[in-house]
Amino acid sequence: METKALILITVSMAMIGTAFGTSHTVGAPGGSWDLQTNYSQWASRIRFTTGDELQFLYPATVHNVVEVSKAGYDTCNGSRPITTFPTGDVVPLAATGTRYFICGVPGHCIAGMKVQVDVKSKVVRTVQRCRGTGKRRRCQSKTVLSSAATARIEHSMVAQFSVAAVVIGLTLFF
């Protein structure tokens, strides 16, 4: 009976974890934090939103991660780091804005080991729809939830269901 309760709790907690944001493994699916991955291309395919996180996977003996300013990113200069990560790390994306990461090992950033991440709000976006032409053209703007926010609402419902399932499951088992 304890095994069933443990399994139920584990599955529920995993489901709850997905409700709060998306974890992006830097360079995935074809790479990681390495010298072969095109990070500009990788980041351009992803919409990063607040609540997401970056996961850097790399051998600590070969690479590191240094968060730098835009100037540090452009010049591959990590001498004034915002933060230094000496081992594979998870970086939360808590606020909107642009963040810059480089590998601080000499020569690696210049070889392409750097990534710029533009973090957007997960809440809203504006959609404009127009009808007609010329002077008869009428446009309407509408603020809607972004697809990422909609997905998180769905995840939130899954999380609420998971918590309810844990409570019911524990009640039934004990």
N, C-alpha and C positions, 0 to 999 in steps of 0.2 A: 504494500500500500504506500509506503514511503517513496518507493521508486516512481510510482505513478505521479505522486504529488511533485516530486523533483522534476520529472519530465515536463509536466504541465507548467510549472513555474519557469523553467528554462525556455520553453517555446514562447510563452507569453512575454517574457522579458526581451527576447529577440525581436518580437513583433513590435513591442513598445519602442525599442531603439530606432526602428526605421521611421517612426512617426516624427522625429524631431529634426531630421535633416539627412542629407545624402553624403556618404563618405566617398570621396573621389581618390582613387589610387593614382598618383601622378604618373602619367605615361601609359597607363593601362588602356586597352587590353594588350597591346603589342609590345609594351616596354615597361620600364620603371625609371627610377632616378638614375640615369646612366648616360653615357656619351653617344649612344646611337639614336635616341628618341628625339623627334622634332616637337619640342614643347609648344611652340607657337601654334602649330597645326593641332596638337592635342587640345590645348586650351580653347581654341576657336570653335570646337565642336560641342563645348559644354556651357550650359548656362549656370553659373555659380550664383547661389543665393544665400542670404543670411541664414545661419543655422547649419549650413553644410560644413564639411571639413575636408582638408587635404591630408592624404596619407602618403608620406614619402618612404619608399622601401629601397634600401641600399645597404651594402656592407659598410659598416662604420670604419673599417680599415682603409677604404678606398675613396669614400665621398663624405660630404656633410651637407647641411642646408643652412644657408645664411639668409635671413630676411633683411633686405636693404631698401634704401630710398630709390626713387626713380633715377637719380644721378648715379648711384652705385650700380644699379641695374644696367644703365646705358653704357657705363664705362667698365663694367665687370670689376668693380672695386668693393671689396667686402671689409675694408679697414674701419668703417664706422657702421657696424651692424646694428639693426634694430633688435634682432634676436638671432642667436646662433643655436643650431640643433646639431649636436655631435653624433647622434644615432638616429635610426629610422624613427620618425615622429609623426604624430597627428597634430595638425594645425587647425584649430577651429576658425571658421569664417563668421565672426559674430556681427560685423558691421559692414555696411556698404562701402565701396571704394575700391581702389586698385592696390593690390599687394604685389611685391616683387621678391622673388627668391632666386638665389644663385648657389652654385656649388663653390665653396670657398677654397677648394684645393687649387693651387696655381695651375693655370692653363685650362681648367675644365669649363669655366664660364665662357671664355673666349671661344672654346670649341663647341658651344651651344647648350651647355648645361645651365639654363636659366629659364624661368617661367614667370609670366605676368598673368595675374588672375584678377579679373574684373568682377567684383561681387555686387550683385544687384539685389534690390528688395524683392522678397518673395511674395509680396502682398498684391500689388496692382500694376496694371498697365493700361494705357489709353488706346482705344480702337476708334478710328474715324471712318465713317461710311458716308459716301456721297452719292447723290442721284442727280441726274440731269446734266445739262451742259450750259456753258455761258452764264447769262444772267439768271437762268432758271435752275442753276446748280444749287442744291441744298445739301449741307453736310451736318452730320450729327456726330458728336464725340461721346463715347461711353467708356467709363472706367470699369474694368473687369478684373477678376482674379487672374493672375498668371497661371499657366499650366502647372508650374512648379508648386504654386500655392494650392491649387486645386488638388494636386496629388498629395500634398501634406494634409489637407483636410480629410481626404480618403484615408490616409495613414492614421490620422488622429482618431477616426472612427474605429479603425482596426485596433488601435491602442486601447480605446475605451472598452471595446468588446473583449480584448485580451485580459484587461484587469477584471472585468466581470466574470470571465471564464475562470480565472485564478480563484476568485472569491468563492464562486459556486463549486469549483472543483475541490477546494480545500474543505468547504463545508460538507460536501458529500463524503470525502475520504476520512474526515475526522469526526 
